[in-house]
């Protein structure tokens, strides 16, 4: 990406819409996470030309019912400030209006002319969005599966950036003022890497002309996501809450990220182990032993980690861990049936091909490669998966190392009450 900015156009006649998705990419930090999470939501509330949310909505309606949303995401140690616009392609409208240029100008207004007084955002809007973000941060505790996974990653990170939450903390949110948020906006706009994606039947030269406005800026160069290094080995952490179901999450170090030549073998490994309904974890932990309500394994390609999750009864922790371990041992011994292999290969092929039918997935795939400095996708990845051997999968299995087990279980006082009944 030139000077920390870049653009990627995917011309295709597959869609009757044009999808524009812009990102500012920031290094996650404890001091700025809440600022970055709040900023996109404040920016979508109004601009210089459209100073109210109602005016914004009217403008989108005049753009043939375009849809727009701003949000925040996270990948590895990066926070992604996201602005997504979808608009009907003018080629399919009476008079063939240039909706691509109109959409780009809308996006430019949001990014460059948010509603401010030149020194701060509107206090009432900031307060409203802070309240909404506060509720969102607090609501994480209600999704016990996501909470347990978040806590596992925090523990594996041991203070490193990839363990920070994309929304920040309540304490940091409370410190934000309209002035400090504006200063953060100025810093992000002036210095953070910026990338724009366009998917649809569009002329790449139009995107290139638009991006010329940004490529004159001295934005920071984009540093690829740093894969995690293992600090812990086979430790178990237990947290107790008033929960109805136990959540066990296990983090493993693989040392393999998207850019590694071994990555397709890691995909096959995790897929056979726990990626699909035919996988070992699903069949053996959930179906045969009836020890889990769900069981899965997935790869975090950015961090080089594998994550296993299962919902279990509180008293089934030890047998569940034992059977999960047996499935990993089986993989290391090369115990993979022809059906497991073929079903996994076919499932991955279907998933990869289906990405071509979704503009957001096309963009997510490309963004992942940008943030990680390379990698395969599409037909090249399918071919790489077909070239994987059982010996390569077995080598990956032997290299996988357990980092941390995090078990979210029943509070002791609740447990004592139930035992007394």
BELNOR-V618329 format. One record per residue. N is the residue number from 1. RES is the residue in one letter. PHI is phi as a letter, one per 40 degrees, with the letter a starting at -180 (* if undefined). Layout:
N|RES|PHI  N|RES|PHI
//
This chain:
1|X|*  2|X|c  3|X|f  4|X|g  5|X|b  6|X|a  7|X|a  8|X|b  9|X|b  10|X|b  11|X|c  12|X|a  13|X|c  14|X|c  15|X|b  16|X|c  17|X|b  18|X|b  19|X|b  20|X|b  21|X|b  22|X|b  23|X|b  24|X|c  25|X|b  26|X|b  27|X|c  28|X|c  29|X|a  30|X|c  31|X|c  32|X|b  33|X|c  34|X|c  35|X|c  36|X|c  37|X|c  38|X|c  39|X|d  40|X|d  41|X|c  42|X|c  43|X|c  44|X|c  45|X|c  46|X|i  47|X|b  48|X|d  49|X|c  50|X|b  51|X|c  52|X|b  53|X|c  54|X|c  55|X|c  56|X|c  57|X|c  58|X|c  59|X|c  60|X|c  61|X|c  62|X|c  63|X|c  64|X|g  65|X|g  66|X|c  67|X|b  68|X|b  69|X|a  70|X|b  71|X|a  72|X|b  73|X|b  74|X|a  75|X|a  76|X|g  77|X|b  78|X|b  79|X|b  80|X|b  81|X|c  82|X|b  83|X|b  84|X|b  85|X|b  86|X|b  87|X|b  88|X|c  89|X|c  90|X|c  91|X|c  92|X|b  93|X|b  94|X|d  95|X|g  96|X|f  97|X|c  98|X|c  99|X|c  100|X|c  101|X|c  102|X|c  103|X|c  104|X|c  105|X|c  106|X|c  107|X|c  108|X|c  109|X|c  110|X|c  111|X|c  112|X|b  113|X|b  114|X|c  115|X|c  116|X|a  117|X|b  118|X|g  119|X|b  120|X|a  121|X|c  122|X|c  123|X|d  124|X|c  125|X|c  126|X|c  127|X|c  128|X|c  129|X|c  130|X|c  131|X|c  132|X|c  133|X|c  134|X|d  135|X|c  136|X|c  137|X|c  138|X|c  139|X|c  140|X|d  141|X|c  142|X|c  143|X|c  144|X|c  145|X|c  146|X|c  147|X|c  148|X|c  149|X|c  150|X|c  151|X|c  152|X|c  153|X|c  154|X|d  155|X|c  156|X|c  157|X|c  158|X|f  159|X|g  160|X|c  161|X|c  162|X|c  163|X|c  164|X|c  165|X|c  166|X|c  167|X|c  168|X|g  169|X|b  170|X|c  171|X|c  172|X|c  173|X|c  174|X|c  175|X|c  176|X|c  177|X|b  178|X|d  179|X|c  180|X|c  181|X|c  182|X|c  183|X|c  184|X|c  185|X|d  186|X|c  187|X|c  188|X|c  189|X|c  190|X|c  191|X|b  192|X|c  193|X|d  194|X|b  195|X|b  196|X|b  197|X|b  198|X|b  199|X|b  200|X|i  201|X|c  202|X|b  203|X|c  204|X|d  205|X|c  206|X|c  207|X|c  208|X|c  209|X|c  210|X|c  211|X|c  212|X|d  213|X|c  214|X|c  215|X|c  216|X|c  217|X|c  218|X|c  219|X|c  220|X|c  221|X|c  222|X|c  223|X|c  224|X|d  225|X|d  226|X|c  227|X|c  228|X|c  229|X|b  230|X|c  231|X|b  232|X|b  233|X|b  234|X|f  235|X|b  236|X|b  237|X|b  238|X|b  239|X|b  240|X|b  241|X|a  242|X|c  243|X|b  244|X|c  245|X|a  246|X|c  247|X|b  248|X|b  249|X|b  250|X|b  251|X|b  252|X|b  253|X|c  254|X|b  255|X|g  256|X|b  257|X|b  258|X|d  259|X|c  260|X|c  261|X|c  262|X|c  263|X|d  264|X|d  265|X|c  266|X|c  267|X|d  268|X|c  269|X|d  270|X|c  271|X|c  272|X|c  273|X|c  274|X|a  275|X|c  276|X|a  277|X|c  278|X|c  279|X|c  280|X|c  281|X|c  282|X|c  283|X|c  284|X|c  285|X|c  286|X|c  287|X|c  288|X|c  289|X|c  290|X|f  291|X|b  292|X|a  293|X|c  294|X|a  295|X|a  296|X|a  297|X|b  298|X|a  299|X|b  300|X|c  301|X|c  302|X|c  303|X|c  304|X|g  305|X|b  306|X|b  307|X|b  308|X|b  309|X|b  310|X|a  311|X|b  312|X|b  313|X|c  314|X|d  315|X|c  316|X|c  317|X|d  318|X|c  319|X|c  320|X|c  321|X|c  322|X|c  323|X|c  324|X|c  325|X|c  326|X|c  327|X|c  328|X|c  329|X|c  330|X|c  331|X|c  332|X|c  333|X|c  334|X|g  335|X|c  336|X|b  337|X|c  338|X|c  339|X|c  340|X|d  341|X|c  342|X|c  343|X|c  344|X|c  345|X|c  346|X|c  347|X|c  348|X|c  349|X|c  350|X|c  351|X|c  352|X|c  353|X|c  354|X|c  355|X|d  356|X|c  357|X|c  358|X|b  359|X|d  360|X|c  361|X|c  362|X|d  363|X|c  364|X|d  365|X|c  366|X|c  367|X|c  368|X|d  369|X|c  370|X|c  371|X|c  372|X|b  373|X|g  374|X|i  375|X|h  376|X|b  377|X|a  378|X|f  379|X|c  380|X|c  381|X|c  382|X|d  383|X|c  384|X|c  385|X|c  386|X|c  387|X|c  388|X|c  389|X|b  390|X|c  391|X|c  392|X|c  393|X|c  394|X|c  395|X|c  396|X|c  397|X|d  398|X|c  399|X|c  400|X|c  401|X|b  402|X|c  403|X|c  404|X|a  405|X|b  406|X|b  407|X|b  408|X|c  409|X|b  410|X|c  411|X|c  412|X|c  413|X|c  414|X|c  415|X|c  416|X|c  417|X|c  418|X|c  419|X|c  420|X|c  421|X|c
//
